Amino acid sequence: MRIFLNKVFLAAGILFSLPVMAFAADAGEATAGESIAGDGNGKEAFLVPLQERDSVLIADQLEYGFELKGMKAGTDLMLPDYSEGFCEGVEVVSPWRLDTVRVVKGKKKSPEVMDVRGSVTITSFDEGEYELPPVYVVRISPEGIVDTLEFASKKLSVKTMPVDTATFEMHDIKGQIRYPIEFREVLPYIGGVLLLAAVILAAVYFTRRYFGQKKGSAAGKEPAHITALRKLDGFRGEKYWAPEKQKAFYSGVTDALREYLSARYGVAAMEKTTKEIFDELKDKDVPEELYGELKELFERSDYVKFAKYVAGNDENAKVVPTAVRFVTMTYQEILDSETKENREG
């Protein structure tokens, strides 16, 4: 029985003797704009007034907390709970907030390290000198080592506005002052109304344009040969001849031609293969020379797009001229036919 109790006491001693880091420092007095902090390794807490004044006045708010430098990534922190009270005469108005001030990436397999700043916002509504409580932080390393860090407390001196009793004069309570409305006060409302009007006008414009195009007649539509020539003109030059751009080059040219074939000959070229397109074009009175040139262009395009074929500069140089010639020659037949009919009529 005695051996068993000795083992229990020994285990308890090891449990409560985990590494504890306690630091203490002399307390200082906070003034406006001054950050009172230690070396960042758990020496002392910091106390920073949020208002830029020469001294801390009643109801001024301050940040009270700690800074940790060189903390490994994956470290957990347990912070004090001030919900049951903080310090007599001093209140916590904002809970703990942790900010990562700096992050340093570890070398090779070393973890990242970071500088962390934690603070609560405090205030006091009574004049006096206050000894703030020290900050205790439990740090749990990624390896499971538990440290208790103590950050030494600070003194807080809260003052009231001094009253000049020599020249002080009592006055009656004034009524509510009504200031005239200035233009800059109504400017946001005017801007909001103008913005809303612009949004409504834009919505009406695009709605009418959309439905107008939908209901518009075919007479206002751009001719098929003009559309094809405009698209083909965008592929002129050698900028698309590089091997990595040839697929886009041949796809763009043949897509423009497919749209033209659909409009000119009624062939559903966008959904058909090259063989299906030219099988159907055999019955469309396409000049034999143009038919052969266009078929060769489409077949080379299939090799580039699907067989990873790299066309030479000579072949690339003929692509756009061949496509333009087909469009202009086939459309010219329509013009010639219409001119002949007008003369006979």
C-alpha positions as CSV (number, residue, x, y, z in Angstrom):
1,M,0.0,0.0,0.0
2,R,2.8,2.4,0.9
3,I,4.6,1.7,-2.4
4,F,1.3,2.4,-4.3
5,L,0.9,5.8,-2.6
6,N,4.5,6.7,-3.3
7,K,3.9,6.1,-7.0
8,V,0.7,8.2,-6.9
9,F,2.5,11.2,-5.3
10,L,5.4,10.8,-7.7
11,A,3.1,11.0,-10.7
12,A,1.3,14.0,-9.3
13,G,4.6,15.7,-8.7
14,I,5.7,15.1,-12.3
15,L,2.4,16.4,-13.6
16,F,2.5,19.7,-11.7
17,S,6.2,20.3,-12.4
18,L,5.7,20.8,-16.1
19,P,7.9,23.6,-17.5
20,V,6.6,26.9,-16.1
21,M,8.0,30.3,-17.2
22,A,7.3,33.1,-14.9
23,F,8.5,36.6,-15.5
24,A,8.1,39.7,-13.3
25,A,8.9,43.4,-13.9
26,D,8.4,46.7,-12.3
27,A,5.1,48.3,-13.1
28,G,5.0,51.6,-15.1
29,E,2.4,54.3,-15.6
30,A,0.6,54.7,-18.9
31,T,0.3,58.0,-20.7
32,A,-1.3,58.9,-24.0
33,G,0.3,57.5,-27.1
34,E,2.9,55.5,-25.2
35,S,3.2,51.7,-25.5
36,I,4.6,50.1,-22.3
37,A,5.8,46.6,-23.2
38,G,8.6,44.3,-22.4
39,D,11.0,42.5,-24.7
40,G,8.2,40.3,-26.1
41,N,9.4,37.1,-24.3
42,G,7.0,37.3,-21.4
43,K,8.7,40.0,-19.3
44,E,5.8,42.4,-18.7
45,A,2.4,43.4,-20.0
46,F,1.8,46.5,-22.1
47,L,-0.7,49.3,-21.5
48,V,-1.5,51.6,-24.5
49,P,-4.1,54.4,-24.2
50,L,-6.2,54.6,-27.4
51,Q,-6.7,58.4,-27.0
52,E,-3.9,60.8,-27.9
53,R,-3.8,62.8,-24.7
54,D,-1.2,63.8,-22.2
55,S,-2.9,61.8,-19.5
56,V,-5.6,59.1,-19.1
57,L,-9.0,60.6,-18.3
58,I,-12.2,59.0,-17.0
59,A,-13.9,56.8,-19.6
60,D,-10.7,56.7,-21.8
61,Q,-10.1,53.3,-23.3
62,L,-6.8,51.4,-23.2
63,E,-5.3,48.2,-24.6
64,Y,-3.9,45.9,-21.9
65,G,-2.2,42.7,-22.9
66,F,1.0,40.9,-23.8
67,E,3.4,40.2,-26.7
68,L,5.0,37.0,-27.6
69,K,7.9,36.8,-30.1
70,G,9.2,33.8,-31.9
71,M,6.2,31.6,-31.2
72,K,6.1,28.4,-33.3
73,A,3.2,27.7,-35.6
74,G,0.7,25.3,-34.1
75,T,1.2,26.7,-30.5
76,D,-2.1,27.0,-28.5
77,L,-2.7,29.8,-26.0
78,M,-5.1,29.8,-23.1
79,L,-6.0,33.3,-22.0
80,P,-7.4,34.6,-18.7
81,D,-11.2,34.9,-18.3
82,Y,-12.2,38.3,-17.1
83,S,-15.9,37.8,-17.3
84,E,-16.2,37.5,-13.5
85,G,-14.3,40.7,-13.0
86,F,-11.0,42.3,-13.8
87,C,-9.9,45.0,-11.3
88,E,-11.8,47.1,-8.8
89,G,-12.6,50.4,-10.5
90,V,-11.5,49.1,-13.9
91,E,-13.7,47.3,-16.4
92,V,-13.1,45.2,-19.5
93,V,-15.2,46.6,-22.5
94,S,-13.8,44.4,-25.2
95,P,-12.7,40.7,-24.9
96,W,-9.4,39.2,-25.9
97,R,-8.2,39.9,-29.4
98,L,-5.1,38.1,-30.9
99,D,-3.2,39.7,-33.7
100,T,-0.3,38.2,-35.6
101,V,2.2,41.0,-35.9
102,R,4.9,39.2,-38.0
103,V,5.4,35.7,-39.5
104,V,8.8,34.3,-40.4
105,K,8.8,31.2,-42.6
106,G,10.9,28.4,-41.3
107,K,13.9,27.1,-43.2
108,K,13.7,23.6,-44.7
109,K,11.5,21.5,-42.4
110,S,11.5,24.0,-39.5
111,P,8.0,25.4,-38.6
112,E,7.0,29.0,-39.1
113,V,7.5,31.3,-36.2
114,M,5.4,34.4,-35.5
115,D,5.1,37.4,-33.2
116,V,1.7,37.5,-31.5
117,R,0.0,40.4,-29.7
118,G,-3.0,39.8,-27.5
119,S,-5.0,42.5,-25.6
120,V,-8.3,43.4,-24.0
121,T,-9.8,46.9,-24.0
122,I,-10.3,48.4,-20.5
123,T,-11.7,51.6,-19.1
124,S,-12.4,53.3,-15.8
125,F,-15.1,55.7,-14.7
126,D,-13.5,56.6,-11.4
127,E,-10.5,58.8,-10.7
128,G,-7.6,57.1,-9.0
129,E,-4.5,54.9,-9.1
130,Y,-5.0,51.3,-10.0
131,E,-2.7,48.3,-9.9
132,L,-3.8,46.1,-12.8
133,P,-3.6,42.3,-12.4
134,P,-0.8,40.5,-14.0
135,V,-1.6,38.6,-17.2
136,Y,-1.2,34.8,-17.0
137,V,-1.0,32.9,-20.3
138,V,-0.9,29.1,-20.7
139,R,1.2,28.2,-23.8
140,I,0.9,24.7,-25.2
141,S,3.7,24.0,-27.7
142,P,3.1,21.7,-30.8
143,E,5.1,19.0,-28.9
144,G,2.6,19.2,-26.0
145,I,4.9,21.1,-23.6
146,V,2.8,23.4,-21.3
147,D,4.3,26.7,-20.0
148,T,2.6,29.3,-17.8
149,L,3.8,32.8,-18.8
150,E,3.4,35.6,-16.3
151,F,3.4,39.2,-17.6
152,A,3.9,41.7,-14.9
153,S,1.1,44.1,-14.1
154,K,0.9,47.9,-14.9
155,K,-0.2,50.9,-12.9
156,L,-3.1,52.9,-14.3
157,S,-3.5,56.5,-13.3
158,V,-7.0,57.9,-14.2
159,K,-7.6,61.7,-13.8
160,T,-10.6,64.0,-14.3
161,M,-10.7,67.3,-16.1
162,P,-9.3,70.0,-13.8
163,V,-11.7,72.8,-12.8
164,D,-10.4,76.3,-12.6
165,T,-12.2,77.4,-9.4
166,A,-10.8,81.0,-9.6
167,T,-12.5,81.9,-12.8
168,F,-15.3,79.3,-12.9
169,E,-18.8,80.8,-13.4
170,M,-22.1,78.9,-13.3
171,H,-24.4,79.1,-16.3
172,D,-28.0,77.9,-17.0
173,I,-28.6,74.8,-19.1
174,K,-28.9,75.8,-22.7
175,G,-31.6,74.5,-24.9
176,Q,-31.0,72.3,-27.9
177,I,-29.1,74.1,-30.7
178,R,-30.4,73.8,-34.2
179,Y,-27.8,74.2,-36.8
180,P,-28.7,75.0,-40.4
181,I,-28.5,72.1,-42.9
182,E,-25.4,72.4,-45.1
183,F,-25.0,71.3,-48.7
184,R,-22.4,68.7,-47.8
185,E,-24.9,67.0,-45.5
186,V,-27.5,66.4,-48.2
187,L,-24.8,65.7,-50.9
188,P,-24.8,61.9,-50.1
189,Y,-28.6,61.7,-50.5
190,I,-28.4,63.6,-53.8
191,G,-25.7,61.2,-55.0
192,G,-27.8,58.2,-54.0
193,V,-30.8,59.5,-56.0
194,L,-28.7,60.2,-59.1
195,L,-27.1,56.7,-58.8
196,L,-30.5,55.1,-58.5
197,A,-31.7,57.0,-61.5
198,A,-28.7,55.9,-63.5
199,V,-29.3,52.3,-62.6
200,I,-32.9,52.5,-63.7
201,L,-32.1,54.2,-67.0
202,A,-29.4,51.6,-67.7
203,A,-31.9,48.8,-66.9
204,V,-34.5,50.3,-69.3
205,Y,-31.9,50.8,-72.0
206,F,-30.5,47.3,-71.9
207,T,-34.0,45.8,-71.7
208,R,-35.2,47.7,-74.7
209,R,-32.1,46.9,-76.6
210,Y,-32.4,43.2,-75.8
211,F,-36.0,42.9,-76.7
212,G,-35.5,45.2,-79.7
213,Q,-32.9,42.9,-81.1
214,K,-35.0,39.8,-80.4
215,K,-38.0,41.3,-82.2
216,G,-36.0,43.0,-85.0
217,S,-36.3,41.9,-88.5
218,A,-33.6,40.1,-90.5
219,A,-33.2,43.2,-92.7
220,G,-31.2,44.9,-90.0
221,K,-28.8,42.0,-89.6
222,E,-25.2,42.3,-90.9
223,P,-24.7,40.4,-94.1
224,A,-23.0,37.0,-93.7
225,H,-20.0,37.8,-96.0
226,I,-19.3,41.1,-94.1
227,T,-19.3,39.2,-90.7
228,A,-17.0,36.5,-92.1
229,L,-14.5,39.0,-93.7
230,R,-14.4,41.0,-90.5
231,K,-13.6,38.0,-88.4
232,L,-11.0,36.7,-90.9
233,D,-9.3,40.1,-90.9
234,G,-8.5,39.6,-87.2
235,F,-6.3,36.6,-88.0
236,R,-4.0,38.4,-90.5
237,G,-0.3,38.6,-89.8
238,E,2.2,36.1,-88.4
239,K,1.4,36.5,-84.7
240,Y,-0.7,33.3,-84.8
241,W,1.8,31.2,-86.7
242,A,3.8,30.0,-83.6
243,P,3.3,26.3,-82.9
244,E,1.5,26.9,-79.6
245,K,-0.9,29.3,-81.3
246,Q,-1.8,27.4,-84.4
247,K,-4.7,25.5,-82.9
248,A,-6.4,28.8,-82.0
249,F,-5.5,30.2,-85.4
250,Y,-7.0,27.4,-87.5
251,S,-10.0,27.1,-85.2
252,G,-10.8,30.8,-85.5
253,V,-10.6,30.8,-89.3
254,T,-12.6,27.6,-89.8
255,D,-15.3,28.7,-87.3
256,A,-15.7,31.9,-89.3
257,L,-16.0,29.9,-92.5
258,R,-18.5,27.5,-90.9
259,E,-20.8,30.4,-89.9
260,Y,-20.6,31.7,-93.5
261,L,-21.4,28.3,-95.0
262,S,-24.4,28.0,-92.7
263,A,-25.7,31.4,-93.8
264,R,-24.7,31.2,-97.5
265,Y,-25.6,27.6,-98.3
266,G,-27.9,26.5,-95.5
267,V,-25.4,23.9,-94.3
268,A,-25.4,23.2,-90.6
269,A,-21.6,23.4,-90.6
270,M,-21.2,24.2,-86.9
271,E,-22.5,20.7,-85.9
272,K,-20.9,18.7,-88.8
273,T,-17.5,17.1,-89.4
274,T,-15.3,18.2,-92.3
275,K,-16.4,15.2,-94.4
276,E,-20.1,15.8,-93.7
277,I,-19.7,19.5,-94.7
278,F,-18.0,18.9,-98.0
279,D,-20.3,15.9,-98.9
280,E,-23.2,18.3,-98.6
281,L,-21.4,21.1,-100.5
282,K,-21.1,18.9,-103.6
283,D,-24.7,19.7,-104.4
284,K,-24.4,23.4,-103.8
285,D,-22.8,24.6,-107.1
286,V,-19.5,25.6,-105.4
287,P,-16.8,26.2,-108.0
288,E,-14.5,23.2,-108.2
289,E,-11.3,25.2,-107.6
290,L,-12.7,26.9,-104.5
291,Y,-14.2,23.7,-103.3
292,G,-10.8,22.0,-103.4
293,E,-8.9,24.8,-101.7
294,L,-11.5,25.1,-98.9
295,K,-11.5,21.3,-98.3
296,E,-7.7,21.3,-98.1
297,L,-7.8,24.1,-95.6
298,F,-10.4,22.3,-93.4
299,E,-8.4,19.0,-93.5
300,R,-5.2,20.8,-92.5
301,S,-7.1,22.5,-89.7
302,D,-8.2,19.0,-88.4
303,Y,-4.6,17.8,-88.4
304,V,-3.5,20.8,-86.4
305,K,-6.3,20.7,-83.9
306,F,-6.6,16.9,-83.4
307,A,-3.3,15.3,-84.6
308,K,-0.9,17.8,-83.2
309,Y,0.4,18.7,-86.7
310,V,2.6,21.8,-86.9
311,A,2.0,23.6,-90.1
312,G,4.8,25.4,-91.9
313,N,5.0,29.2,-92.6
314,D,4.1,28.7,-96.3
315,E,0.9,26.8,-95.3
316,N,0.0,29.3,-92.7
317,A,0.5,32.2,-95.1
318,K,-2.2,30.7,-97.4
319,V,-4.9,30.2,-94.7
320,V,-6.5,33.7,-94.5
321,P,-6.2,34.5,-98.3
322,T,-7.8,31.2,-99.2
323,A,-10.7,31.8,-96.8
324,V,-11.2,35.4,-97.9
325,R,-11.1,34.4,-101.6
326,F,-13.8,31.7,-101.0
327,V,-16.1,34.2,-99.2
328,T,-15.7,37.0,-101.8
329,M,-16.0,34.7,-104.8
330,T,-19.0,32.9,-103.6
331,Y,-20.8,36.1,-102.5
332,Q,-19.9,37.7,-105.8
333,E,-21.9,35.0,-107.6
334,I,-25.0,36.2,-105.7
335,L,-24.3,39.8,-106.7
336,D,-23.8,38.8,-110.4
337,S,-27.0,36.7,-110.3
338,E,-29.0,39.6,-108.8
339,T,-27.6,42.1,-111.4
340,K,-28.5,39.8,-114.2
341,E,-32.1,39.3,-113.0
342,N,-32.5,43.1,-112.6
343,R,-31.3,43.7,-116.2
344,E,-33.6,41.0,-117.6
345,G,-36.5,42.3,-115.6
